[in-house]
Amino acid sequence: MSGSDGGVRDVRVAIIGAGFGGLGVAIKLREAGIDDFLVLERDAALGGTWWANTYPGCACDVPAHLYSYSFQLNPNWSRMFAPQPEILEYLRRTARERGIEGHLRFRTDVQGARWDGDAQLWHVETSRGSLSAEVLVAAAGGLVEPKYPDIPGLADFQGARFHSAHWDHGHDLRGERVGVIGTGASSAQFIPEVQKQAATVTVFQRTPGWVLPRLDHPHSDFQKRLFARFPVLQRAVRSSLYYSAEGLVVGLVHDQRLLKALEWIARRHLEKQVPDPEVRARLTPNFRIGCKRIMFSNDYLRSYAEPNVELVSDGVREVVPDGVITNTGRHVELDTILLGTGFHVFDPPHAAAVVGRDGQTLKERWNDRGIRAYLGTAVPNFPNHFMVMGPNTGLGNNSMINVIEAHAGFIVDALKTMDAHGLTSVEVREDVEERYNNDIQARLQHTVWNEGGCKSWYVGPDGRNHTLWPSFSDAFKRRLARFDQTDFVTRTRTGEPVGV
């Protein structure tokens, strides 16, 4: 892609990550007339999650009309839930049409960044050289670092072994005895595809998840032409999907009794797809729907009715060179182990590399105080540093593109405020972040995510929910509609704080 081979240089804004988040910020900067920026991407191309995850069956579990930028509708989605190649192509086309290709730098891994209080800028070290930036935007996302399970002997397995995020397309699964560890959203997509190839598929399940039907269907050529000619129709579809999803917040946050209807639908779905009552019982969750991420699939549960698929709920004690030993002592011989074990959501890669005003890394600060950020984007002691999709911005009911666009608008407004008042740095106040975080945690206490009776990646090792936003998506967008200078310590060229 054009611009990917250019070198790094000093810029006003450096953006880490070229997925939906980084590209969204870049586009909004350019729309605001701010062209002095670079997008630094460690991989060989743009796309982020949608470039890295190429496992069989990979697709979005949010309707495509909603899982796309509001300013870049795509009338040509092939179906309601778009597959990975189509989403990746959408991002490529968006970057091209929005004129940001020349700002992209691929194979450029950010290895460190340190705030220079005297110069009032960031010194950034990358795999392709050094640069300085007045503002640093971390848009790497939370689903970037694959999480490998801590199972004794896993490294000693002599067959093939790979994570869903690092799928080995050169490895032929046909006729093999395949084991799958992990039954989350990725596994729910690739298990039905692997089942078609492998001789046997043994799925090692720790906890079953709630599965709802995916209301998927192809878009006809007539529909595509209609959306292209009358964009207002596509916006109407998008709005309908958006506000339908918003309605889930009432049950997830305010009254969990309302979730019983969804549980009934999920149980009926399970009954239709899995005739064996014993297997069905082991696939039935014992927690409230929504406590863990809800899965949407029309073929995942059906896989367990196939003769070459076995569900093992005994737990994995250890991996041996030729397979797996369960907690009951059963030896399951395998040729390949597939890991659908998720990501290091609470340990983003940039956190250990970014050093703030007081010499402490972001990771060290979070180790001391817990993972938190004001509005999910700003952290005290890290001036001119913004995150996209940071702590407590996850939407358990809606599209994360809403969060990305809200953060992008907030960052642009911050830069405009700096220009208007001659500011060289803005840094959120400690008391503002503390008050905000306490409020978020209090509001999360009685939500399904905290009280639904499950153990999920939404809640960190310290028992706090660092992932989700406890309200409507609309409420989040309103909170970020304007950069409020009074919430920040601001400095001029002399480095002196003003307005505090």
N, C-alpha and C positions, 0 to 999 in steps of 0.2 A: 504494500500500500504506500502511496505517495507520502513522503516525509518520514517514513520509518527508519531510514538510514542516516538522517541528519544527526549532527552531534548535539550534545547538551550545551546550554549557554545560560548566563545569568538572566533571570526573568522576574517579573513582578509576582506571578503566581505559578507555583509548581504543584501539579496534581498527581497523586500516586494512584495508579490504577486506570485502566481503559475499558472497564465494563460499563454497565448502565449508569453507575454513579459518576465515574470520572468523565464520561462522555457528556452526561447531562450537565455537569458543572461547566465543562468547556463550551458547550453550545450556548448556555446562558451568559457566560462571560463575553463571548463574541457578539451576542445580540446586544449586550450593553455597551459595546464599543471598546471592550478591553481585549486587546489582541496579544498582549505581552505575556503569554503563558505557554507552558509545555505540559503534556500529559506523559508521565513516565510509566511505562508498562514493562514488567519483568518478562512476560511471555513474548512469543514471536509474532503475535497479532492481537488485535483488539477483541473484546468479547467477554473477558473475565470468566465468570462461571460458565458462560455459554460457549466459550472457546475451550475450556479445560474439560468439561464434562461431555463426553461423546459416547457414553455407554449405550448399548442397544435399548431402544424404547425411550430415550431421554426426551422429555417434553416438559412444558410448563404446566403446573397444576392450577394456574390462574388463567381465565379466558384471555385470549390474545388481544381482544379489543381493549382490555383493561391493562394488560401487561405490555404497555407500550407508552411512549411519551404522549402527553396530551397535545403537544404541538406538532407531532409527527404521526398522524394516524396512517394506518396501512390498510387500504381497501382490499388488498390481495392475499390476506391470510387464507391458507388452504383449508383450515378448519378452525373450530372454536378454540381448541387447545393446541397451540402451535408446537411442532416438533423442534428440537434443538437446531438443526441446520437452518431452518427458516428464521428463527430468532436471531441467529448469528448473522445471517444475510441482511436482516432488517437493520441491525446495528451498523454493519458496513455501509449500507446505503445511506443511513442517516448521517453518519460521519462525512460521507462524500457530499451529500446534498447540503449539509450545513456548513461546509467549508472548514472543517477542523483537521483534515488529514495531515496538513503540513505541520501541525502542532504535536503530532504523535511521535513518541520515541519508543520503539520496541526493543526487546532484549536489554532493557535498562532497569536493572534491579537497584532500588534504593537501599543502600547498605547502612546509612546513618544520616542523621540530621541534627544539627545543634543550633540553638538560638544564641545569637550574638547580640547582647543587650546594648553594647556600645554602637554597633553599626545598625542596630534595629532591623535585623534580617536573619534568615535561616541559611546556614551553610550546609549544603546537601552533598553527600558522597554517593555516587552511583557506580555501577559496574562499568560505566563508559565515561567516567570522569566526574569532576566536581562542578558545582554551580552554586550560586546564591539565589535566594528567592525572598521577596518581602513577605509573601503569604504562602503557607504550606497547607494543602488540602489533602487529607487522607481519605481516599475513596476505594480502598482495596476490598471492602466488603468482609462479611464474616464467614462466607462459605468458600474459603480459598485454601486453607491448610488442612489436608485430609487427616482425619484422626484414626490412628491404628489402635486396635484393642490391645490391652495389656494382658495377653494370654501366654502363659508359659509355653515355650517351644515353638512359637509362631515363626520365628526366624529360621528354625531348623527344618521346616517343611521342605521336602525335596521336589514336590511338584511345582506347578505354576501358582503364583499368588499375586494378586493385585487388587488395589482399591478401585471403587467405581469411578473416582475422579481421575484415575490414571489407567484407564482401560487399555489393555493390550489387544489391539485389533489384529495383530499378527498371530495371536494364539487361537488355534482352532479348537472349539469346545465340542465339536461333533463326536459323539460316541464316548465322551468322557464321563467320569464320576465326579460331579461338581458339588462342592459344599459352599453354602452361602452363610456368612456370619453377619447378622444385622438385618433388621426388617423394618427399616424406615422408608422414607419417601423414595429414595433412589432405588432401593431393593425392590420396592413395589412396582417399579417401572421395568427393571431389567430381568427379574425372575421369570415373567411370562415369556420373554424373548429367549432366555437361556434354556428354558424348558423345551422349546421347540428343537434345540440342537443336541443337548446333552443326553447321554444314556440314562443317567440318574441325576436328580437334583435333591440334595439334602439341605433343608433350610433349618439353621439353628436359631431358634427364636428365644429371646429373653423375655420380652413383653409384647403381647399383641397390641395392635393399634386399631383405632376406629377407621373404617373404610366406608366412604360414601360413593354412590355411583357418579361417574364422570359424565356430565351431560354434554358429551362431545358429538360433533357431527361435521361433515365436510361442508364447505361453502361452495355453492354452485357458481358457475360463471356468471349467471344472471345477477346473483347477489353481489359479486365483486364489481360488476359494471355499475350496479345501482349505487354501491358505496362510493365508487370513484366519481360518479356524476353528481351525487347528492351527499356530500360529506355530512350534512346535518343528520341524515339517517344513521350514519355510523356513530355520530356523537350521541344520538338518542339511545342506541344500543349500549354504548359505553356507560352512559349515565344510569341506565336501567340496571346494568350489572353492578355498578359502583354502589348505588343506594340499596340494592338487595343485599350486598355484602355488608354494608354499614349496619343493616338491621341485626346482624349476628351479635353485635356488641352488647345488645340488651341482655342476651342470655349469657354471654361469656363474662361480662363484667358485673351486671346488676342483679340478675335473677336466674340462677342456674337451673331452676325448675323448667324454664322455657326450652332447655336443651334436650328434654326428654323426647320431643318430636323427632329431632335429628337422630337420636339414639334408636328410636323405633325404625326409622328408615334404614339405618345402618344394619340393624339386626335382620330386617327383611332381606336386605341385599346379601348378607352372609348366608341366610337360609337358602336363598335361591341358587347361590353359587357353590355351596359346599354341602352336598347331601349327607355326608358321614357325620352323625351327631357327635361322635367322640372328637373328631378333628375340629368340628365347628365349635365345640366347647373350649378347645385350647386356643382358638382364634378370637374368642370373645373377651374383650377388655373388662377389667373390674374397676375401672375408674370412669369419671365423667367425660363425655366427649368434649374435645377442645383442650383438655388438660395437656395432652401431647398434641403435636401437629396432626391435624386430620389429613388422611390420605384420600385421594380421589382416583378410583380405578374401576374399570369394567372387566379386567382380566386377571388382576393379581390374586384375588381370593379363588377364582376359578382354577388357578394353577394347582391348588392343593387337591383338586378332584382328579387330576391327571395321574395315570398309573406310574409315571416315572418320577413323581415328586413326593418327598416325605417331609413331614413337619416334625422336628425334634425339639421338645420343650424342656429337656433335662438340664440344659446348661452345658457349657464347654469347660471341662476341667483343664485340659492341655491339648496342645497340638504336637503330634509325633511326626517323624519323617514321612510316613505314608498315610496320614490322615488325622482324625480327631478322636480324643477320648472324652466322653461325656461325664457328667458328675455321677452317673450311675455305673460308670466303668465300661460302658459300651464302646467298642472300637469301630469307628466308621472309616473305612478305607476310601481315600479320595485321590484324584489326579490333579484337581485344581481347587483352590480356595478363593472365593470372591468375597471382598470385604465391602459391605454397605454400612459402614460404621460412622458416617457423618464427618464433621469438621470440628476444628478447634475454635469454636465460636467465641470463647472467653480469652483467647490468646492470639489476637490478630498480629501478623508478622511485623507491622510497623511499630507496634507499641514498645518493643525492646530496642528499637533503633533510634527513636526520637528523644532527644535530650532537651528539657525545658530550661527556663530561666534560672532555676535553682540547682542545676546540674543533675537532676533526677530524671530518669527515663519515665515515659508514660506507664510502662509496665510496673516499674518500682512504685510509682504513685498509686496505681491501682492495687498493688499488693498491700500497701499500707492502709488505704482508705476504702477499697472496694471499687469495682468498675462503675464509673459514673461520668456523666458529662451534662452540662447545661444544655437543654433542648436537644440532647443527643449529639452535640456538635462541638462545644467549647469546653476547655478544661483550664482551671486556674494554673498559673505558672507556665503556661504554654501560649505565649502571645502569638497572634496572627496565625494560629493553628486551628483548622476546622476539620471536623470529620463529617463524612456522609454515611448515613445509616449507622450511627454510633450507638452507644448503650441506650436501652429503653426506647427504641424507635421501631421495633418490630410490630407488625400489624398481624394479629392472629386471625384477622377476618378479611383483609383487603390487600390490594397490590402495593408492593414496596416502591413502585414507581412514584406513587404519591409522596412518599417520604423523600425520595431523591429530588423531586422537583421543588419541594418545600425547602430542603437544605440548600439547593442551588440558588434559589431566590434569596434566601437569607444571606448567603455568602456574598452575592452580588450587591445586596443592599449594604452590607458591612463595608465593602470596598468603596461604594459611593459615599457613605458617611465619612470614611477616612479622607477621601478627596475633598469633600465639602468643608471639612474642619481642619485640614492640614495635619492629620494624624499619621504617625508612622507605625503605631501599634495599638492593638486592642486586646485586652485580656480579661476574661470573665472574672468577676469578683468571687472570692471564696464563699462569702456569706450567701451570695445569689445561687451558686451551684449547690451549696449545702441545703438551703431552703427548698430548692427545686427537687433535689433528690429525695429528701425526706417526704415531700408531698407525693412524689411518684410511688415510693415504696408503700406509703400508707394507703394509697388508692388501689394498689395491687393486692393488698392483704386478703380481701374477700372475693377475688376473682377466681374463675375456674382454673387458671394457670397455677395459682398458689394453693388453692383448697380442693382441687379436683381429685385428689387421691392418687396421683401418679408421680413418678420421678422422670423429669424431662430435661433436655438441654436448655430449656428456657431459664431454669434456676441454677445458679452457680454453686460451687462447693461451699460457699459461705451461707447458703440458704436464702440468698436474696435473688429476686428476679431481675436480672440485669438486661433482659432482652426485649420485653414487650412494653408497648404504650397502652396505658389503661383507659382508653377512651376511643371515641370515634376518630377516623382519619381526618374528617373535616376539622375537628378540634385541634389536631396537630398542625394542620395547615394554617389555621388562624393564629396559633401561638408563634409561628415562624414568619408571619406575613410582613413583619417589620423588624429591622435591627434596632434594638433599644440601647442607645449609647449609655444610659444611666446604669445598666447592668454590668458595665465593663470599666476597667481601669484603662484610660486612654493616655497615650504619650505623644508628644511632638518630637521634632527632630533633635531637640536637646536631650531627650530621654526623660524629661520631667513629666510626672503624672499630672493630668489635668482633669477637671470635671469630677473630682472625688472629694 
